[in-house]
């Protein structure tokens, strides 16, 4: 953006807002951006809201709240206005963090009935389970304050009934005085409070195209200004198109908001693609659309803003950045992931080149920094690392995990505060940071840590980049001792189980240990198994193969072992997750307050 002027929008301009991917790290960062945009009275001008992955999780929740506001159906009777937008984002700040801290990633395995369904069904995967959890945690409480009946809850827990009821086809916003089918584009030309189009972006594995979920249609949307000699096999299908078959209408009517978000946030190799049936056919055969993370195609969500011909663009980018390393690993898996990161950076570069220098554009990234002031202390630099090592808080923020687990107050508030201050730098040219804050955002509490306890903040942010053992690292030496004890207990349990199995088959432990041939065979077999496992293109695919094998075993003496196997693979993970959620998760959140 031009460094001399503030970001300004008039009634005739078309403002598009893009919220990038990046898991809960990105979602929390975007809340800070929305907070500053609300203060600058920019949110009422947004006509296109383009979201990807983590941006879709929080963007969908914001959109539901906005729908209530613009339709004047809020329980508190709040009407559109600057104060209302501020109130809306304050609710989002509080409620979204509360949902994040329930640890959605762990909760995917908390219900043994759902675990069994994931294991045995071809049409129900972890992505489908995440869709249910997004709805239960973020969207259902936003849509309705009514408590779910016990019978509905029980039917859902037992996998008998799907209680998700926020459908894509019901998401259109109808301000007072409008009717079904009204022209949103014409309405926005004169409306003081614009009705935004929500575009949740995913990627089709089938054709490698950008797939969009909106309140009007789903499918591959080709930009009207582009020349496409070959039409897509998966064109946009409109919910109200009378030419569609009954089967297509039925399927479109069943697509939920949380399905769209789950597809947009479906990270390849970590989650199974979200499958959509009954929409397309080719040569008389059904095509099953396999959808993955929208970040595979465009992690910033800028393609949609371009397609919609937005005159003004704001892009909040909390996606990953390629980390410098002097000696990159030459191992197969490491090379694959490193090469994918390079490709993603290349895609990002092609989307964002010249964007910073264009007029009417606000664009920033987690690796950017802002000049601090008396009222808004800045995170420490450097913004980059030397061979992946840096104590600069700006760099550490950009290296926070993009997982869907629980984030502490310190992690979440740091990300929201960073998004808030960076959006002011690029939209308001830092004028707002020179005076005391006018609004009481919870995330502003992190300023005390930045100015008075910077060393502890740095330590917390260093640990925030880890996927595992964060709690034990936060606990210091006590954590290492506890981790060692737990490791010994786990090894003891494994040894006891092995001893029981070997004793059952009358194999003496001492004989096993004294037999070089047996030990050598076990080592060779174990090494071969590990090598083959590491070579699989999708490690999670082994679970699917196991499920396929289980389904083939239907009769005879194999029934009882089948019951045992399914019970072990569904109940034990649920028990482990329950212990984590009751003991370890609260302790981690407590240490990060």
N, C-alpha and C positions, 0 to 999 in steps of 0.2 A: 504494500500500500504506500502511496505517496506520503512521505514523512512530514509534509507541511500542512496537511489538511486532516480534519476529523472525518470519520465515516458518517455520511449523511444520506438519508433516504427520503424521497418525496412521495406524495400520494400516487404519482404516475409510474414510479419505479417498481420493478419486480425483484424482490429480495429472496434469495435462496440461501438456506442454512444447511451445511453438510456436517454431520457428526460421524467421525471416523470410527473404524474398528480398533480393537485393542482390549477386549475383555472388560472386566470391571475397572481396570485401571483407566481405560478411556471413558467409561460411563461416568465415573466420579469426576474426572477432569472436566467433562462436558457440563456437569452441574454448575461448576464455578463459572464457566462461560455463559450459561443461561442466566446466572445470577447477575453478572455485569451487564448483559444485554438488557435484562429487565430494568436495571437502574438507568440505563441510557435510553430507555423507551424504544428499543429496537424490535422487541419480540412481536409487537402488534403488527409490524410490517412484513413479517415472514410469510411468503406465499408458497414456498416449496421447502419441505423438510425431508432431506435425503439422509438416510441412516444406514450404517453398516455394522454388523456384528455387535460389539459392545455398545456402539452408538444406537443401535436398534433397540437394545434392552431398555435403556433409559429414555430414548426418544419416544417409544411407544407409550411409556407411562406418562410422559409429559403431554403427549397428544390426547390421551384419554382425559386428563385434567383440563386441557384446553377446550376439548369438546363440551364438557360440562359448563365451562365458563361462557363460551360463545353462545351456547344454546340457552344460557341462563337457567340451568337446572341444578346448580350447586345447592346442597342442603342448607348452607348458610345464607343463601340469597345473594351472594356476591355478584356484582355486575362488572362487565369489562371496563378496564381502565388501568392506568399505570400501577396503582396500588394493588389491583387484583392480580396482575402478572407477577408482581413481587411476592404476594401471598402464595400464589401457585408454586413458584420455584422454591420458596421456603418449605412448603409442604413436601415437595419433591426431595429437597436436601435431607430432610429428617426421615421420611418414610423409605426412600430408596436405600439409604445407609443401613437402616434397621433391617431391611430385607437382605441386603448383602451379608450382614453379620450373622445370619442364620446358616451360612455355609451351604449354598445350593449345590456345589459340586459333591460334597459328602452326602447330602440328602438324596442324591440320585439312587443310592444303594440302601436307603434306610428301610424301605418297605419290602419285606421278603416276597409278597405276592407280586409286586411290580418287578422284582428281580427275576422271579420265575417266568413272568411274561416276556421280559427282555431276552431271557435265555432260550425260550421255546418258540417264540413267535417270529415269523418273517416280517410281519407288518408293525412291529413295535420294538424300537431301539432306544438307546440312551438319549438320542436326540428327541424322540417322542416324550420320554420321561422328563427331559429338561423343559419341553414345551409346557407340560403340566405344572412343573414347579414355577416357571415364569408366571403363569396365570395365577397360581395359588398365592405367590409371594408378592407380586408387583401389581397385577392388573385387576384381579377380582376385588381386592380391597378398595381400589380407586373407583371402580365402576359402581359398587354398591356397598352400603354400610350394613346391610342385613346379614345376619349370621347364617351360615349354611346349616340346613337341617341335619340331624344326626343320621337319618336314613340315607340321605344323599352322600354324606361323608363316608359312611360305611360301605355303600355300594361302590364308591370310587376307590377306596382302599383295597377292596376285594377284587378290583378290576372288572366289575360287573357293569358299571355305568361311567361314562365320561361326563364330568360335570363342567367342562369348559364351555362357556356360553357367550364369549365375546367374539363374534364372527366378523371377518373382514367386510362382508357386505353390509354390516350395520355401522360401519365406522364413519360414514359421511356426516359432516357437520351441517346442521340446518339452523342457522340463527333465526330468531323470531321474525316472522313475516315472510320467510321463504318456504317453498314447497318442494316436494320430491321432484328431482330432475332439474332443479334450477341451475343456471350456468354460473359456476364458481368464478371463472375468469372474468365474466362481465360484472359479477357482484363485487369482486375485489378492486375493480377500477375506481369505485366510488366509496367503498367501505372504509370506515376509520380503523376498524379492527379486522385485519385480513383473515380469511379462512384458508389455512395452509393445506396443501396436498401432502400427505404422508407417503413417502416411497421407501419401502423396506427392501434393501438390495441383497440379492443372493447370486450364486453362480451355478449354472447348469453344467454338471459333469458331462452330460450327453453331448453338448455342442460347444461348450466353453463360452457361452454367451452370458450377458448380464440379464438376470431375471429380476423382475420387479413385482412386489406385492403392493397394491394400493386399495383404496376403498371402492374403486370402480372396476379394476381389472387385475389379472395376474398374467404373467408370461414375459416373453422377450419383447422389449420395446425398442424398436429401431428408431434412431433419431431421424426426424422428418427431413432435416437438411442434408443427410448423408445419402449416398447413392448405393443401394444394396441390390445388385443384379440377381442374387439368390435369396429369396425370402426365407425367414427362419422356419424351421419345422415346429417351433413352439411359439406361435404368434400370440399376442395379447388376446385374452378371452375376457369379454366384458360380462359382468354379472347380469345385466339386463338385456343381453342380446337375444332376441327371439329365435334367431337362426340356430342356436346351439341345441344339442340333443337334450332329452330329459336327464340322461345320465350325467352329462356335463353340468347342467344346472344343479343337479343334486350334489355333485362333488364340490362345485364352487360355493354352494351354500353352506357346506360343512367345514370350509377352511377357516381356521381361527387366527386371531391376532398372534397368539403365542406360537402357533405353527410357523407363521412368517418369521417371527423373531428367532425361533430355534433354527430355522434354515439359514437365516442371515448370519447366525453366530456359530454355525456348525464347522468348527476347525477341522480341516482334513487330517486324517490319521488319528486324531484324538476322539472324534465322534463319528458315528455312522451317518452317512448322508441321509437327509430327510427325503423320503420317497413320496411322490404324488402320483396316484393312479387315476384312470378314468377320464383324463382330459384330452389326450391326443391319440391318434392312430396313424399308422403308416402301412400301406398295402394290406389293410384289413386287420392288422395286428396292433394290440395296445402298446403304447410307448409309456414306460414308467419313467417319469422325470426324477432324476437324482440331483438334489440340491445341496450345495455346501456353502461355506462362508463367502459372503459377498466380497471380502477382502482379497480373494483369489483373483478377481477381475479388476476391482477398483476399491481399494481400502479406504479411500478418502470420501467416496460418494459424490465426486465431482461430475462424473459422466451424466448423472441424472439432472444436475443443475444446468449443464450445457444443453441437454436434450430439451429442457423446459424453457430455454432462451431467457434465463434470468439476466437482468441488467446489472444487478448487484449480487455479489457473492461473499459469503462468510464461511470459512472452512476451519473447524476446530479439529486439529490433527493430533491424536495421541497414539498413533501407530508406532510400531517398532522401527528402530534405526539400525543400520548395519554397524556392528561393533568392530573397531580396528583390532587386528591381532597380528603380531609379528610372525608367529609360527602357527598357522592354522593346522588343525588335525588332519591327517591323511586317512583316517579310518572311514570306511564306506558310509556309515550313517551320518557321521559328522560332515563329510563332503556333500552329501545329499542336502542336508539342512542348510549348510552354508551357501550352496549354490541356489537354493530356493530363496534365501534371504537376499542374495544379489539380484535375482530376477525381480523380487518384489520392489526393491529399491529402484530398479530400472523402470518398472511400471509406474511407480510413484513419481519418478522424475519426469516421465513423459506427460503425466497429468498436471503436474504443478509447475512446469517450466514457464517462466514469465508471469506466473500468477501473482507473485509478490509485487511485481512492478506495474501491474495493470491498475487503472483507476477503478474506483468503486469496488475494491476487493480487500477483504480482511483475511489473512491466512497466517497461522502460527502453528508451532509444533512444540511438543514437550521439551525438546532440546534447546528451545529458545530461552532467553533470559530477559529479565526486566530490571530497570534501575530502581532500587529501593528508595524509601524515604523514611522520615521520622514515623509516619503512621503505618507504612507498609514495608517492613524489612524484606530484603531480597534473599533468596536462597544463594548459598555460596557456589562459586565456580571452581574449576573449569566446567564447561558444558560438555566436553568430550573426555575421552579416557586415553591413557597411554597403555597400549597392549591390554585393554580391558580392565585396567585398574585405575580408579579415581575415587577421591573422597569428596569431590564436588557434588553438592546436593542437587544441582540442576541435572547433572549426569545420572545420579542415582535415581531421581524421579523417573527419568526416561527408561531406566532399567528395571523398574518395578514389574513384577510378574503380571501377566495378562490372564491369569487364572480366574475361575469362577468360585473361589473359596472365600472365606471370611476376611475382610480387611479391617484393621484396627482403626480407631479414631484418628491416630496420628497419621497413618498411611492415607486414609480417606481425606482428612482435612488438608493435608499437604497437597494432594492432587487437586482438590477443589480450589484451594487458595491460589495455586499456580495457574489454573485455568482462568480464574477471575482476574488476576493481575496481568497475565499475558493478553487477554482480550482487551483490557483497558489500554495496554501499550499500543496495540495495533489498531484499535478502533477509536480510542479517545486520546491517543498520543500522550499518555501518562499524566494528563492534567488532573484526572480523578485521584491519582495516587498521592498527590501533594497535600491533600486535605484529609481530615479524619473521616472515617466511613460514616455514611448516613443511615445504613441499614445494619441490623444486628444478625448477621449470618453466623451460624455456629462455627463454620470452618475458619473464621477469623481468629479463633482461639489459638490457632497454630502459631500466630505471630509471637506469642510469649516464648514458645520453644525456639523459634528462629533467633530471637534476640538474646535470650537469657540462658538457653540450654542447648546450644548448637551442636555440641559434641554428642549428646544423647540422641538428638534428632538424626544426625548423620549415622549413628550406629543403627537406629531403627530402620532407616532407609536402606542401609546396606543389607540388612536381613530381609527387607521387603522384596528383594529381588529373587529370593530363594523359593523353590517349589516345595521343599520338604524340610522338616526339622527346624522350622522357624521358631517354634515355642522353646525348644531346648536351647537354642542360641540366645534367645532373649533372656533366659534364666541364668545365663553365665555358667559358672562352675557347677552350681547345683543342677542345672539342666544337663550338663555332661554326665554327671553322676547318675541322675535318674535315667537318662538315655542308656547308659551302660547297664544299669540294673534291668531295665526292660528288655534289652537285647539278650542278656543272660537268661532271663525268664523265658523268652521266646525260643531260644536255642534249647533250653531244657525241655520245653513242651514238644518241640520237634523231635528231640532225641528220645523222649518217652514214647512218642507215637511210633517211631521207627523200631524201637526196642520191642514194643508190643507186637508189631507186624512180624518182625523177624522171629520172635519167640513163638508166635502162632505157627509159623512154618518150620519150627525146630531148627532155626539157624542160629548158632551161638555167636554172640558178638565177638568173643575172643578169637573164634575161628575166622571170622570175617577179617579182623584186624591183622591176623597172622598169615593171611593168604595174599601174597603179592599179585597173583593172577587176578583174583577177584577185585582187589583194589584198583589194579591197572585197568581192568575192563570197565569198572564204574567211572573212572576218570575219563577214559576215552569216550564212553557213551555220553557222559555229562557234557564234555567239551563239544562233541558232535551235535548234541541236541541244542546247546546254547548257540552254536554257529548257525544252524539251520533256522533257529528262532530269530536271530538277529538279521538274517537275510530276507525274512518275509517282508513283502512290500507294506503290509499293514499288520502290525502285531495284534491288534484288536481282532483281526480276521480269524485268529485261532479260536476265539470264543464262538464265532459264528460256525466254524467247522465243527466244534464240539456240539453245538446246538443241533446241527444237521445230523450228526451221528446219533444223538439222543432220540431224535424224532423217528429214526429208522428202527429203533429197538422197541417193539410193541408187544411181543408175546413171550411166553415161556418163562424160564428162570431169570431172565434178564430184567423182569419188571421190578423186582425188589431192589436190585442194585441201582436201577434207574431212579427209584424213589429216593434212595440214600444219596445218590450223586446230586440230584436236583436240590435236595434239602441242604446239603453241605454248601453248594454253590450259591444258594439264595439266603439261607439263614445266617451263616457265619459272617458274610460281609455286612449284613444288617446289624449284627451284634457289635462288630468292630466299629461301625459308623456310630452306633448309639453311644458307645463308650467315648468316642472322640467328641461327639456333640455335647455330651453331658460333663465331661471332665476337661479335655484338652482345649476345645474351642473357647469356652468361657475364660480359661486361664490366659490364653493368648490375647483375647480382647481386653482383659483386665490389665495386662502388662503394656498394652498399647494405648491406654486411655490418655 
